[in-house]
Amino acid sequence: MIPFLLIMNVLTLGVFGFDKWQAKKHQWRISENTLLGISLLGGIIGAASGMILFNHKVSKKTFLMKFVLVVLVDLFVFYRLLRH
């Protein structure tokens, strides 16, 4: 499970960085649902790091509220997996 989470977090960090790069160039963007989806799949640390490192999506309150929900769901699932 740890290799999977490591790969997901690195991938998620890269996706957030790529989306910010695209935003600066006014090019095609990755949807917020995709960003939240890969975060939900185990990339919450990479997503949070990408948001801070690239200053990406940090001023969008609706995105932040959805991201907090994703973090809570991930923590709940992780807790349930550890208990079994």
Contacts in CASP RR format, 6 or more apart in sequence:
PFRMAT RR
TARGET T0000
AUTHOR 0000-0000-0000
METHOD contacts of the structure
MODEL  1
MIPFLLIMNVLTLGVFGFDKWQAKKHQWRISENTLLGISLLGGIIGAASG
MILFNHKVSKKTFLMKFVLVVLVDLFVFYRLLRH
1 81 0 8 1.000
5 42 0 8 1.000
5 43 0 8 1.000
8 38 0 8 1.000
8 41 0 8 1.000
8 42 0 8 1.000
8 43 0 8 1.000
9 42 0 8 1.000
9 43 0 8 1.000
9 44 0 8 1.000
9 45 0 8 1.000
9 46 0 8 1.000
9 49 0 8 1.000
10 46 0 8 1.000
11 38 0 8 1.000
11 43 0 8 1.000
12 38 0 8 1.000
12 39 0 8 1.000
12 42 0 8 1.000
12 43 0 8 1.000
12 44 0 8 1.000
12 46 0 8 1.000
12 47 0 8 1.000
12 50 0 8 1.000
13 46 0 8 1.000
13 47 0 8 1.000
13 49 0 8 1.000
13 50 0 8 1.000
13 53 0 8 1.000
14 50 0 8 1.000
15 30 0 8 1.000
15 34 0 8 1.000
15 35 0 8 1.000
15 38 0 8 1.000
16 35 0 8 1.000
16 46 0 8 1.000
16 47 0 8 1.000
16 50 0 8 1.000
16 51 0 8 1.000
16 54 0 8 1.000
16 56 0 8 1.000
16 57 0 8 1.000
17 50 0 8 1.000
17 53 0 8 1.000
17 54 0 8 1.000
17 56 0 8 1.000
18 30 0 8 1.000
19 29 0 8 1.000
19 30 0 8 1.000
19 35 0 8 1.000
19 56 0 8 1.000
20 50 0 8 1.000
20 54 0 8 1.000
20 55 0 8 1.000
20 56 0 8 1.000
22 28 0 8 1.000
22 29 0 8 1.000
22 30 0 8 1.000
23 29 0 8 1.000
23 56 0 8 1.000
32 57 0 8 1.000
32 63 0 8 1.000
32 66 0 8 1.000
35 47 0 8 1.000
35 57 0 8 1.000
35 63 0 8 1.000
36 63 0 8 1.000
36 66 0 8 1.000
36 67 0 8 1.000
36 70 0 8 1.000
37 70 0 8 1.000
38 47 0 8 1.000
39 46 0 8 1.000
39 47 0 8 1.000
39 67 0 8 1.000
39 70 0 8 1.000
39 71 0 8 1.000
39 74 0 8 1.000
40 70 0 8 1.000
40 73 0 8 1.000
40 74 0 8 1.000
42 74 0 8 1.000
43 74 0 8 1.000
44 70 0 8 1.000
44 71 0 8 1.000
44 74 0 8 1.000
47 67 0 8 1.000
48 71 0 8 1.000
50 56 0 8 1.000
51 57 0 8 1.000
51 58 0 8 1.000
51 67 0 8 1.000
52 58 0 8 1.000
57 63 0 8 1.000
57 64 0 8 1.000
57 67 0 8 1.000
58 64 0 8 1.000
END
